Amino acid sequence: MKKKLTKSKASWQQATQLVRGARMRATYGETSEGLYLNSSYSYESAEEGEGRFNGSIKGYKYGRYSHPNLDTLEKRLALMEGAEACVVTASGMAAMFAALMCQLKTGDHVVANRVLFSSCHYIITQILPRFGISYTLVDSADTSGWEKAISKKTTLVFIETPANPTLELTDIAVVARLCKKSGAKLIVDNVFATPLLQHPLKLGADMVMYSTTKHIDGQGRTIGGAILGNQKFMDEVVLPFVRHTGPHMSPYTAWTLSKSLETLHLRVERHCENTQLIAASLEGHPAFLRLIYPGLKSHPQYAIAQKQMSHGGPMIALELKGGKKAAFKFLNALSIIDISNNLGNAKTLATHPASTTHSSIAATERKKLGISDGLIRLSVGIEDVDDLIGDLLAALKVV
């Protein structure tokens, strides 16, 4: 019998990698990877233990360092992203903090976009200064502002694009060129775009990070984070920091996320289809001061979205005319859509950032950032789109 010719695993398309990449089967031939709930490992000899710790013998040592489920997830995420290596953590914020602190020291300078998730904003503006690390915040679309802020003194640049919650965009390629010129490292928080719609590493970023809690899980079951980049930097800088400070991911979470990746491309496609239709249906509604969606020509950085994103994404920002009173009326009138501070779920979720996710930022600062009391962040799910549009329109009638 002739041997069947197949494509090499390295040439598999992204959807195939998400289902079959980095599979780790035991001797039982199981279809689904096994779940390994181990905190530590034993060795056949003292010499083997020594060898595993000094790297001369391959194998697992301790759950805080690595384990089979973690290994599978990290390799699969790296294949999906087109990265050389990945390190996963216990939460998205653990990933963000580790990505920064593994390479910063007293006297360093950090640049970031002005609109950030509140915890990211807190770390950069409140925690870093305690260690003698200065920062500069820049408006996402202000190219001259980025040019002025990023200098030879800058160690690190951190950007969210689209930004949480106003969906402002930063031109990744432009900022990456400025970073290369100055010698700074560029980290991109790619949560809103997902790894399927935007590829920061290809645009010049040094690292990309995720809260795997969001679309990567997609069903509200686990909390986790991921950092991806080149092998040498991940091995020599990121991994030692994560191993020794302990923000490790549990085997169960890693196993669950590996399963989630198998359907990520299908879910994100449905998320995006629904979001585009909802944005187009609601645009121009008299209840709104503005509707912000990167997939619409009305978005201020629509040209950037067309250049670096393959779709407008699964998130919409809606600013109601009546402020907090109108926003709360709208939220309370929803019957299908849940009120929740999370995002990236199979279920559509609506958030009032000013009173929840961004409430830790002073009201005067929120106003500067465009996070008004009337702003609603909508994370569109995979339900029937006609039901979602009907729910939104009914709630708008109450407003």
C-alpha positions in Angstrom: 0.0 0.0 0.0 1.3 3.4 -0.9 1.9 5.8 2.0 -0.6 8.7 2.0 1.1 12.0 1.3 0.1 14.8 3.6 1.1 18.4 4.1 3.7 19.0 6.9 2.3 20.3 10.2 4.2 23.5 9.7 2.2 24.3 6.6 -1.2 23.7 8.1 -3.7 26.6 8.0 -4.6 28.5 11.1 -8.0 26.8 11.6 -6.3 23.4 11.4 -3.6 24.4 13.9 -6.3 25.5 16.4 -7.8 22.0 16.3 -4.8 19.8 15.8 -1.6 21.8 16.6 0.7 20.7 19.4 -1.4 17.6 20.3 0.0 15.6 23.2 -1.4 12.1 23.3 -0.6 9.5 26.0 -0.2 5.8 25.1 -4.0 5.4 25.2 -4.6 7.1 21.8 -7.3 9.4 23.3 -9.0 11.9 20.9 -9.0 14.7 23.4 -5.8 15.5 25.3 -5.7 14.2 28.8 -6.0 16.4 31.9 -2.9 16.2 34.2 -3.6 17.4 37.7 -0.1 17.2 39.1 1.8 19.7 41.3 5.1 17.9 41.0 7.0 15.1 39.3 9.2 12.2 40.4 12.5 11.0 38.8 14.0 7.6 38.3 17.3 8.8 39.9 18.9 11.7 41.7 20.9 12.2 38.5 17.7 12.6 36.5 16.4 15.2 38.9 19.6 17.2 38.6 19.5 16.9 34.8 15.9 18.2 34.6 16.8 21.2 36.6 20.0 22.0 34.8 18.4 21.4 31.4 20.5 18.5 30.2 17.5 16.2 30.5 14.1 17.1 29.1 11.0 16.8 31.3 8.7 18.5 33.7 9.8 19.6 37.2 7.1 21.4 39.0 3.6 22.7 38.3 4.7 26.3 38.7 7.3 25.8 36.0 5.3 23.8 33.4 3.1 20.8 33.0 1.7 18.8 30.0 -1.5 20.9 29.7 0.4 24.2 29.9 2.8 22.9 27.3 0.1 22.0 24.8 -1.7 25.4 25.3 1.5 27.5 24.9 2.5 25.6 21.7 -1.0 25.9 20.2 -1.2 29.6 21.0 2.2 30.2 19.5 1.1 28.3 16.3 -2.1 30.4 16.1 -0.2 33.7 16.6 2.7 32.9 14.3 5.0 33.4 17.3 8.2 31.5 18.3 7.1 31.1 21.9 4.4 31.7 24.4 4.1 31.9 28.2 0.7 31.7 29.8 -0.3 33.1 33.2 -3.1 33.0 35.7 -4.9 36.1 34.4 -4.7 38.7 31.7 -3.5 41.3 34.2 -0.8 38.9 35.4 0.3 38.6 31.7 0.3 42.4 31.4 2.2 43.0 34.6 4.8 40.3 33.9 5.3 41.6 30.3 6.2 45.0 31.7 8.1 44.2 34.9 10.3 41.4 33.5 12.2 44.1 31.6 11.8 47.4 33.5 14.0 48.9 36.3 14.3 52.2 38.2 14.9 55.1 35.8 13.2 53.5 32.8 10.5 55.3 30.7 7.2 53.8 29.4 4.9 55.2 26.8 1.3 54.0 26.4 -1.9 55.1 24.7 -4.1 57.3 26.9 -7.3 55.2 26.8 -6.6 51.9 28.5 -8.4 49.2 30.5 -8.5 50.6 34.1 -6.2 48.0 35.6 -3.6 48.6 32.9 -4.0 52.4 33.5 -3.5 51.8 37.2 -0.3 49.8 36.7 1.2 52.3 34.4 0.2 55.5 36.2 0.2 54.3 39.9 2.4 51.2 40.4 5.3 51.9 38.0 6.1 55.3 39.5 6.6 53.6 42.9 9.6 51.8 41.3 11.0 55.0 39.9 9.7 54.3 36.4 8.2 57.3 34.5 5.5 57.3 31.9 3.9 59.3 29.1 0.4 58.8 27.8 -0.4 59.6 24.2 -3.7 59.9 22.2 -4.0 56.8 20.1 -4.3 58.6 16.7 -1.8 61.3 17.4 1.3 60.3 15.3 3.2 63.4 16.2 2.4 62.7 19.9 4.0 59.2 19.5 7.0 60.7 17.8 7.5 63.2 20.6 6.9 60.7 23.4 9.1 57.8 22.2 12.8 58.7 22.6 16.1 57.1 23.3 15.1 57.2 27.0 12.1 55.0 26.3 12.4 51.4 27.4 9.0 50.1 26.6 5.8 51.1 24.7 2.5 49.5 25.6 -0.6 49.9 23.4 -4.2 48.6 23.4 -5.8 48.7 19.9 -8.7 48.8 19.7 -8.6 50.5 23.1 -11.0 49.6 26.0 -13.7 50.9 26.0 -13.8 53.6 23.3 -12.4 51.5 20.5 -9.7 54.1 19.5 -7.1 52.6 17.2 -3.3 53.0 17.2 -1.3 52.4 14.0 0.8 49.5 15.1 3.3 49.6 12.2 3.9 53.4 12.7 4.6 52.9 16.5 6.7 49.8 15.8 9.0 51.8 13.4 9.4 54.5 16.1 10.3 51.8 18.7 12.9 50.3 16.4 14.4 53.7 15.8 14.7 54.4 19.5 15.5 50.9 20.7 12.3 50.5 22.8 10.3 47.2 23.0 6.7 47.3 21.8 3.9 45.3 23.5 0.4 45.2 22.0 -2.7 44.2 24.0 -4.6 42.4 21.2 -7.7 41.4 23.3 -10.4 43.3 21.4 -9.1 42.4 18.0 -8.5 38.7 18.9 -5.6 36.8 17.3 -7.7 36.1 14.3 -8.4 39.7 13.2 -5.1 41.5 13.9 -1.4 40.3 13.9 0.8 42.7 15.8 4.0 40.6 15.5 3.7 40.8 11.7 3.3 44.6 12.0 6.5 45.0 14.0 5.5 44.5 17.6 8.0 42.6 19.9 5.3 41.0 22.1 1.6 40.5 22.0 -0.5 39.7 25.1 -4.0 38.4 25.8 -6.5 37.9 28.5 -7.5 34.4 27.5 -10.5 34.9 29.7 -12.1 36.7 26.8 -12.7 35.3 23.3 -10.1 32.6 23.6 -12.1 30.9 26.3 -15.3 32.5 25.0 -17.7 30.9 27.4 -17.0 32.6 30.7 -15.4 29.6 32.5 -11.8 30.4 33.2 -9.4 33.3 33.9 -6.0 33.4 32.2 -3.5 35.3 30.2 -0.8 34.9 27.6 2.4 36.6 26.4 3.9 35.8 23.0 7.1 36.7 21.3 10.5 35.5 20.1 12.0 32.4 21.7 15.2 34.0 23.0 13.5 36.9 24.8 10.7 34.6 26.2 13.2 32.1 27.5 15.7 34.5 28.9 13.6 37.4 30.2 9.9 36.6 30.4 9.9 32.9 31.6 12.3 33.4 34.6 10.2 36.3 35.8 7.0 34.3 35.6 8.5 31.1 37.1 10.0 32.9 40.1 7.1 35.2 40.8 4.4 32.5 40.5 1.5 33.7 38.3 1.2 30.2 36.8 -1.9 28.8 35.1 -3.6 25.7 36.5 -3.7 22.4 34.5 -7.5 22.5 34.3 -7.6 26.1 32.9 -4.9 25.2 30.4 -6.8 22.1 29.3 -10.1 24.0 29.0 -8.5 26.7 26.9 -6.9 24.2 24.6 -10.4 22.8 23.9 -11.7 26.4 23.4 -9.1 27.1 20.7 -10.7 24.3 18.6 -13.8 26.5 17.9 -12.2 30.0 18.2 -12.3 30.6 14.4 -15.9 29.6 14.2 -17.0 31.7 17.1 -15.0 34.9 16.2 -16.5 34.7 12.6 -20.0 34.7 14.1 -19.2 37.4 16.6 -18.0 39.6 13.8 -20.9 39.0 11.5 -23.3 39.8 14.2 -21.4 42.9 15.3 -21.2 44.4 11.8 -25.0 43.9 11.2 -25.8 45.4 14.6 -23.6 48.4 14.1 -25.1 49.1 10.6 -28.6 48.7 12.0 -28.1 51.1 14.9 -25.9 53.7 13.2 -27.7 57.1 13.1 -30.2 56.2 15.8 -31.5 59.5 17.4 -30.8 58.2 21.0 -27.0 58.2 20.4 -24.4 60.9 20.5 -22.1 58.5 18.7 -21.8 54.9 17.8 -18.2 53.7 17.6 -17.3 50.7 15.5 -14.0 50.2 13.6 -15.9 48.4 10.8 -17.9 51.5 9.9 -16.6 54.4 7.8 -17.8 56.8 10.5 -15.0 55.5 12.8 -12.3 58.2 13.2 -9.6 55.7 12.4 -11.4 53.7 9.8 -8.4 53.8 7.5 -6.2 52.3 10.2 -8.8 49.5 10.8 -8.8 48.7 7.1 -5.0 48.5 7.1 -4.3 46.4 10.1 -7.5 44.5 10.9 -9.3 41.9 8.8 -12.6 42.8 10.3 -14.1 45.6 12.5 -14.2 43.1 15.4 -16.7 41.9 18.0 -17.0 45.1 20.1 -19.2 48.3 19.8 -19.2 51.4 21.9 -22.5 53.3 22.2 -22.8 56.8 23.7 -26.4 57.7 24.7 -27.5 61.3 24.9 -29.1 61.2 28.3 -25.9 60.4 30.3 -26.0 57.9 33.2 -29.7 58.0 33.6 -30.3 57.1 30.0 -27.6 54.4 30.1 -29.0 52.7 33.1 -32.6 52.9 31.6 -31.2 51.2 28.4 -29.3 48.5 30.3 -32.3 47.7 32.6 -34.6 47.4 29.6 -32.6 44.7 27.9 -34.2 41.3 28.1 -31.8 39.0 26.1 -28.5 40.8 26.6 -26.8 40.5 30.0 -25.4 43.4 32.0 -21.8 42.3 32.8 -18.4 43.7 33.2 -16.9 40.8 31.2 -16.5 40.6 27.4 -15.7 38.1 24.7 -18.4 35.7 25.7 -20.7 33.6 23.5 -23.5 35.6 25.2 -23.9 39.3 24.3 -22.8 41.5 27.3 -23.4 45.2 27.9 -21.2 47.2 30.3 -21.4 50.7 31.7 -17.7 51.4 32.0 -17.9 54.7 34.1 -19.6 52.9 37.0 -17.8 49.5 36.7 -14.7 48.6 34.7 -13.3 52.2 34.7 -14.8 53.5 37.9 -11.4 53.5 39.6 -10.3 56.3 37.2 -11.2 59.8 38.4 -14.3 61.3 36.7 -12.3 64.3 35.4 -9.8 61.9 33.8 -12.6 59.7 32.4 -14.0 62.8 30.7 -10.7 63.5 29.0 -10.6 59.9 27.8 -14.1 60.1 26.3 -15.5 57.6 28.8 -18.7 59.5 29.5 -21.5 58.6 31.8 -23.6 57.8 28.8 -21.1 55.3 27.3 -22.1 51.6 26.9 -19.6 48.9 25.8 -21.3 46.1 23.9 -19.6 42.8 23.5 -21.6 41.0 20.8 -22.2 37.3 21.2 -23.2 34.5 18.8 -26.9 34.5 19.3 -29.4 35.1 16.4 -28.6 38.6 15.2 -32.3 39.5 14.6 -33.1 38.7 18.3 -30.2 40.9 19.4 -31.2 43.8 17.2 -34.8 43.5 18.4 -33.6 43.6 22.0 -31.4 46.7 21.5 -34.1 48.6 19.6 -36.7 47.8 22.3 -34.4 49.0 25.0 -33.7 52.2 23.0 -37.5 52.9 22.9 -37.5 53.1 26.7 -34.7 55.7 26.5 
